[in-house]
Amino acid sequence: MKNSMYKTYEELPLYLNADTVAKLLGISISSAYELMNEEGFPSVRIGKRLIVPKENLQAWVESHLGK
């Protein structure tokens, strides 16, 4: 799996696609799509496209790590 080209949170785009989510979480792209379709995950559907606002992803990760 390729590493993310982003080194800091500030460098991330405002909205993340499945490829970026996969790289950030260290999972496969198919797992990222599954996660993005789960209820409770902060993805937004625009037409057929799924995206994740970066602030919502950070909050989701923190809530699942117990921070």
Phi, psi and omega in degrees: 000138180286150176281156177289144178277354181268134182255338178227160179300322182297333180285343182294147173292162181298325181236134185252139175267177184299323180297316180292318177301316180300314181295319181294321182270352179071036180237170178287161180294326178294323176293325178296317178297318178299313180298317182293341177266355180283144175295137180096344176275139189280046178270156180235132178263126174238104188066237177264357186266138175254132175226163180229121174297134187298325179296321180291323177295317180298316179296319180297314180299313181298322180291333179270351176260356178079021179276000000 
